[in-house]
Amino acid sequence: MLTSLEGLTFVPVGSSQSTVQETRAGAPLYAGGPRGFEEWRFKVQSRLQAVQAEANEAQRAQKLAEFAARIVEGLTDDALKIAMDMGAERLAQAGGIAELIE
């Protein structure tokens, strides 16, 4: 009976193994559940503020579109479904990623 549980390990909250993983491009991975949401949201909001700090309007729009694409690459399951419902164009606009987070 215990042999079927061998692969399961307990990972306490706050341990280094419970942090949000990232894609090769540096986008945090998120599936849409409550676990890891706060850390994912913080990372995305921090990076979004860096993009929004761009003074040039055209460059900011370009960086925002690239940022939205990277964030979508890190989404799976329910989180990806929500992003798909919003649409790529809406996510790439100012306020799109903030709306996704909420």
PAMI-208586 format. One line per 3 residues: number of its first residue (from 0); their letters; for each residue x negated, y, z of N, C-alpha, C, O. Coordinates in pm, 1 decimal. Example, Ala and Ser with C-alpha at 12.3 -4.5 7.8 and 13.67 -1.06 7.14 Angstrom:
BEGIN
0) as) -1319.0/-569.0/780.0/-1230.0/-450.0/780.0/-1320.0/-330.0/780.0/-1423.6/-331.9/846.5  -1285.0/-225.0/708.0/-1367.0/-106.0/714.0/-1290.0/3.0/787.0/-1340.9/113.8/803.9 $
// end
This chain:
BEGIN
0) mlt) -82.5/-119.3/0.0/0.0/0.0/0.0/-86.5/125.2/0.0/-57.2/219.1/-74.1  -190.9/129.6/79.7/-276.4/247.2/87.9/-359.6/267.9/-37.1/-406.3/379.2/-61.2  -379.5/165.7/-116.2/-459.8/181.3/-237.3/-393.6/276.7/-335.8/-463.2/340.7/-414.6 $
3) sle) -262.1/287.7/-333.4/-193.4/378.7/-425.2/-211.0/524.6/-384.3/-183.4/614.3/-464.0  -256.1/550.0/-262.6/-275.5/685.9/-213.3/-421.1/729.7/-215.5/-453.0/839.8/-170.6  -510.4/644.9/-267.2/-652.5/675.1/-264.5/-688.9/802.3/-339.0/-779.3/874.0/-296.0 $
6) glt) -621.7/832.5/-449.0/-654.6/949.7/-529.7/-604.1/1080.0/-472.1/-645.4/1187.3/-516.1  -516.1/1072.7/-375.0/-459.1/1192.7/-315.6/-547.1/1241.2/-201.7/-582.2/1164.3/-112.2  -582.0/1366.5/-205.2/-662.1/1423.2/-97.5/-593.1/1546.5/-43.0/-524.7/1618.6/-115.7 $
9) fvp) -611.5/1569.2/83.4/-555.5/1687.3/147.9/-649.4/1804.8/126.0/-768.7/1795.9/155.1  -595.2/1915.6/74.3/-673.5/2037.0/53.7/-610.0/2146.6/138.0/-503.7/2197.3/102.3  -672.4/2184.1/248.4/-613.9/2286.2/334.5/-608.5/2421.8/265.3/-695.5/2455.7/185.1 $
12) vgs) -505.8/2497.9/297.3/-491.7/2632.6/243.4/-609.9/2715.7/289.6/-649.1/2710.8/406.1  -666.6/2792.4/196.3/-780.4/2875.5/229.6/-914.2/2810.2/200.2/-1018.5/2875.0/209.4  -911.9/2682.2/164.6/-1038.3/2618.2/129.7/-1077.8/2660.2/-10.8/-994.8/2710.3/-86.8 $
15) sqs) -1202.8/2640.3/-45.2/-1250.9/2681.7/-176.7/-1184.5/2602.7/-289.2/-1183.1/2649.0/-403.2  -1130.4/2486.7/-260.9/-1065.5/2406.4/-363.6/-923.6/2453.5/-392.5/-866.3/2412.0/-493.2  -864.7/2537.8/-309.2/-727.0/2578.5/-329.8/-715.5/2709.5/-407.3/-605.2/2762.0/-422.7 $
18) tvq) -827.2/2763.2/-456.2/-821.7/2888.5/-529.8/-770.6/2865.1/-670.7/-776.5/2753.7/-723.0  -721.3/2970.0/-730.4/-668.9/2963.7/-865.7/-784.0/2941.7/-963.2/-885.4/3011.4/-957.2  -768.4/2845.9/-1052.0/-869.1/2819.9/-1153.0/-851.9/2918.5/-1267.0/-748.1/2983.8/-1278.3 $
21) etr) -954.1/2929.6/-1352.2/-949.9/3024.3/-1462.5/-986.3/2956.5/-1593.6/-1054.0/2853.7/-1595.5  -940.1/3016.0/-1703.5/-977.8/2968.2/-1836.4/-1121.0/3010.1/-1864.8/-1181.2/3082.9/-1785.8  -1175.5/2965.3/-1975.3/-1311.3/3005.6/-2013.6/-1319.0/3156.0/-2036.8/-1423.3/3217.5/-2014.5 $
24) aga) -1209.9/3214.3/-2081.0/-1204.8/3358.7/-2106.2/-1187.2/3438.1/-1977.2/-1191.1/3561.1/-1978.8  -1168.0/3368.5/-1865.9/-1155.2/3435.4/-1737.0/-1013.6/3464.8/-1693.8/-993.5/3534.6/-1594.3  -914.6/3414.1/-1765.1/-774.6/3435.5/-1726.9/-734.8/3334.1/-1619.5/-760.7/3214.8/-1635.1 $
27) ply) -672.8/3379.5/-1512.1/-631.8/3285.8/-1407.1/-520.1/3193.6/-1456.4/-428.7/3237.4/-1526.3  -528.4/3065.9/-1419.5/-427.6/2967.2/-1457.1/-310.9/2975.1/-1359.9/-329.3/2993.4/-1239.6  -189.1/2960.9/-1414.8/-70.6/2963.8/-1329.6/41.8/2886.7/-1397.2/65.9/2902.6/-1516.8 $
30) agg) 110.5/2803.0/-1319.6/217.1/2718.8/-1373.4/356.5/2770.5/-1341.1/454.2/2722.4/-1398.5  368.1/2866.1/-1251.8/499.6/2921.9/-1222.1/553.0/2888.0/-1084.7/659.0/2938.1/-1047.1  485.1/2806.0/-1009.0/532.9/2768.4/-875.8/483.4/2863.5/-768.4/405.7/2954.7/-796.8 $
33) prg) 527.5/2843.1/-646.1/487.0/2932.1/-536.8/340.6/2918.0/-496.6/280.9/3013.1/-446.0  282.6/2801.0/-518.4/142.9/2780.9/-478.7/50.3/2856.8/-573.0/54.0/2836.9/-694.4  -29.9/2941.1/-518.0/-126.4/3017.0/-595.8/-72.9/3144.4/-657.3/-147.4/3218.1/-721.9 $
36) fee) 57.3/3172.0/-637.9/115.6/3289.9/-702.2/53.5/3420.6/-653.4/20.3/3507.2/-734.3  37.8/3435.3/-523.3/-14.2/3561.0/-469.0/-154.8/3589.6/-519.6/-186.6/3703.1/-555.0  -238.4/3487.4/-523.2/-375.2/3506.0/-573.2/-373.8/3537.2/-722.9/-446.7/3625.1/-769.0 $
39) wrf) -290.1/3464.5/-799.3/-278.2/3489.5/-942.8/-232.1/3632.3/-967.9/-288.9/3702.8/-1051.2  -128.9/3674.8/-895.4/-75.0/3810.2/-912.8/-180.8/3915.6/-881.6/-194.8/4013.2/-955.4  -254.6/3896.6/-773.7/-358.2/3992.9/-736.4/-465.6/4003.3/-844.5/-506.6/4113.3/-881.5 $
42) kvq) -510.7/3888.9/-894.7/-613.4/3889.6/-998.8/-563.9/3957.9/-1125.5/-636.0/4037.2/-1186.0  -441.3/3927.3/-1165.3/-386.6/3986.9/-1287.7/-366.5/4137.3/-1269.2/-400.9/4215.2/-1358.0  -311.7/4178.6/-1155.9/-291.2/4321.8/-1131.9/-423.2/4397.4/-1129.1/-431.6/4508.2/-1182.3 $
45) srl) -525.0/4340.7/-1069.0/-656.0/4406.3/-1063.7/-713.4/4425.4/-1202.9/-765.3/4532.3/-1235.1  -704.3/4323.7/-1284.0/-757.2/4332.3/-1421.0/-671.3/4423.6/-1507.4/-722.5/4491.3/-1596.5  -541.8/4425.4/-1481.4/-452.3/4514.3/-1555.6/-485.7/4660.3/-1526.8/-484.1/4742.9/-1618.2 $
48) qav) -515.4/4692.9/-1403.2/-552.4/4830.1/-1368.1/-679.0/4872.4/-1441.5/-691.5/4988.2/-1481.3  -771.9/4781.1/-1459.5/-894.8/4813.0/-1532.6/-863.2/4844.8/-1678.7/-923.1/4935.4/-1736.6  -770.8/4771.8/-1737.8/-731.8/4797.1/-1877.1/-659.0/4930.2/-1887.8/-682.8/5006.6/-1981.4 $
51) qae) -570.9/4958.5/-1793.4/-492.5/5082.1/-1797.2/-576.6/5205.8/-1769.0/-532.1/5317.5/-1795.3  -695.9/5188.4/-1716.6/-783.7/5301.5/-1687.5/-850.0/5356.5/-1813.9/-912.1/5462.7/-1809.4  -837.8/5286.7/-1924.9/-895.3/5332.9/-2052.2/-831.8/5466.2/-2091.3/-709.4/5477.6/-2097.7 $
54) ane) -914.8/5566.3/-2117.2/-866.4/5700.8/-2148.4/-810.6/5711.5/-2290.4/-711.5/5781.0/-2313.2  -873.4/5643.4/-2384.9/-831.1/5650.3/-2524.4/-704.7/5566.2/-2543.6/-704.6/5446.2/-2515.9  -597.4/5629.4/-2591.1/-467.5/5562.8/-2606.3/-474.4/5442.1/-2700.1/-419.4/5336.4/-2669.2 $
57) aqr) -541.2/5457.5/-2813.9/-550.1/5349.1/-2912.1/-629.9/5231.5/-2856.3/-591.0/5116.0/-2873.5  -739.9/5260.4/-2790.6/-821.3/5153.6/-2731.3/-747.3/5086.0/-2616.5/-758.4/4964.8/-2598.0  -671.8/5163.8/-2539.7/-595.1/5105.3/-2429.6/-490.2/5008.5/-2484.6/-471.8/4899.8/-2429.9 $
60) aqk) -421.1/5047.5/-2592.5/-320.0/4960.4/-2652.7/-383.8/4831.5/-2704.3/-327.0/4723.5/-2688.3  -501.2/4842.3/-2765.8/-572.9/4724.5/-2816.1/-615.7/4633.9/-2700.8/-597.4/4512.3/-2707.2  -672.2/4692.2/-2596.6/-716.6/4613.8/-2480.6/-598.4/4549.0/-2409.5/-609.8/4437.0/-2359.7 $
63) lae) -485.3/4618.5/-2404.5/-366.4/4564.3/-2339.3/-314.3/4442.9/-2415.7/-274.4/4343.5/-2354.9  -314.8/4450.7/-2548.4/-270.9/4336.5/-2629.8/-364.8/4217.1/-2610.2/-318.7/4103.6/-2598.1  -494.9/4241.9/-2607.1/-591.4/4134.2/-2585.1/-576.8/4075.2/-2445.1/-586.5/3953.9/-2426.6 $
66) faa) -553.6/4161.7/-2347.4/-536.2/4117.2/-2209.8/-411.5/4029.6/-2197.1/-414.2/3925.6/-2131.5  -302.7/4072.6/-2260.3/-178.4/3994.8/-2255.4/-199.3/3856.6/-2316.6/-148.8/3757.2/-2264.6  -273.6/3850.3/-2427.0/-300.4/3721.1/-2490.9/-381.9/3630.4/-2399.1/-355.0/3510.6/-2391.3 $
69) riv) -481.0/3685.7/-2329.7/-562.1/3605.7/-2237.3/-477.6/3554.8/-2121.3/-491.7/3439.7/-2080.0  -390.2/3639.6/-2068.6/-305.2/3597.7/-1956.3/-212.9/3484.2/-2000.0/-195.4/3387.1/-1926.5  -153.8/3495.6/-2118.9/-63.8/3391.2/-2169.2/-138.7/3259.5/-2186.5/-81.3/3153.0/-2163.8 $
72) egl) -265.1/3264.6/-2226.0/-345.0/3142.3/-2240.3/-357.0/3067.0/-2108.0/-372.7/2944.9/-2107.7  -349.8/3137.8/-1996.9/-362.0/3075.6/-1865.9/-230.7/3028.0/-1807.1/-229.0/2973.2/-1696.9  -121.4/3047.6/-1877.9/9.7/3008.1/-1826.4/49.3/2869.9/-1875.6/17.8/2831.6/-1988.3 $
75) tdd) 118.9/2795.1/-1789.9/173.8/2664.8/-1826.9/311.9/2651.7/-1763.5/352.8/2735.0/-1682.7  381.3/2548.5/-1800.6/511.2/2511.8/-1742.4/609.2/2628.9/-1737.4/631.0/2696.0/-1838.2  668.5/2653.5/-1620.2/771.8/2756.6/-1606.5/719.0/2896.8/-1636.2/789.8/2978.6/-1694.9 $
78) alk) 595.9/2924.5/-1596.1/539.2/3057.0/-1620.2/527.4/3083.2/-1770.7/555.7/3193.9/-1816.5  486.6/2983.8/-1846.3/475.8/2998.5/-1991.3/613.5/3015.9/-2054.0/628.8/3094.1/-2147.9  712.9/2945.2/-2004.4/848.8/2957.9/-2057.0/901.4/3100.5/-2037.1/965.9/3156.4/-2125.8 $
81) iam) 873.8/3157.5/-1922.3/917.4/3295.0/-1895.6/847.8/3391.2/-1990.9/911.2/3481.3/-2045.9  718.1/3372.5/-2010.5/643.2/3457.6/-2103.1/695.8/3442.8/-2245.7/706.0/3541.4/-2318.5  728.8/3321.6/-2285.3/782.9/3298.4/-2419.3/918.6/3366.4/-2435.3/948.4/3421.3/-2541.4 $
84) dmg) 1000.6/3363.0/-2331.1/1130.1/3431.1/-2335.8/1113.4/3581.9/-2351.4/1193.4/3647.5/-2418.1  1009.0/3635.9/-2289.6/982.1/3778.9/-2301.4/932.8/3814.7/-2441.1/969.3/3919.2/-2495.1  851.9/3730.3/-2498.6/798.4/3753.8/-2631.7/662.5/3821.4/-2627.4/633.7/3900.5/-2537.5 $
87) aer) 579.1/3789.2/-2726.0/442.3/3840.5/-2730.7/438.9/3992.1/-2745.7/356.2/4058.8/-2683.5  527.3/4046.5/-2827.2/527.1/4192.1/-2849.2/560.6/4266.8/-2720.6/497.5/4367.3/-2688.0  658.4/4218.1/-2649.4/698.1/4282.8/-2523.0/588.0/4273.2/-2418.3/565.5/4368.5/-2343.7 $
90) laq) 518.9/4159.4/-2411.5/410.2/4142.0/-2315.2/294.0/4235.6/-2345.1/228.1/4283.7/-2253.0  268.2/4262.1/-2473.5/155.3/4345.3/-2513.2/180.8/4494.4/-2493.4/87.0/4574.0/-2499.1  304.2/4532.9/-2470.5/337.0/4673.6/-2449.6/303.8/4715.2/-2307.0/288.8/4631.1/-2218.4 $
93) agg) 292.7/4844.9/-2286.4/270.0/4898.1/-2150.6/384.8/4851.9/-2061.8/501.3/4868.8/-2097.6  354.1/4795.6/-1949.8/453.7/4747.5/-1856.2/494.4/4601.6/-1877.5/566.5/4545.3/-1795.2  449.6/4540.4/-1986.0/489.4/4402.3/-2015.4/433.2/4301.4/-1916.4/505.7/4215.1/-1866.9 $
96) iae) 305.2/4312.4/-1887.8/243.0/4220.1/-1791.9/297.2/4245.9/-1651.1/319.7/4151.7/-1575.1  318.0/4371.6/-1616.8/374.8/4404.7/-1485.5/513.9/4344.1/-1471.8/550.9/4297.0/-1364.2  590.3/4345.1/-1579.2/724.0/4285.7/-1577.3/714.9/4134.1/-1561.9/795.7/4073.7/-1491.3 $
99) lie) 617.4/4073.0/-1627.4/596.3/3928.9/-1615.8/564.6/3891.0/-1471.2/613.3/3789.9/-1420.6  483.9/3971.6/-1406.5/444.3/3942.7/-1267.9/564.4/3947.2/-1173.9/575.1/3866.1/-1081.9  652.6/4040.3/-1197.1/770.3/4053.3/-1110.5/868.3/3942.5/-1141.4/974.5/3935.1/-1079.6 $
// end
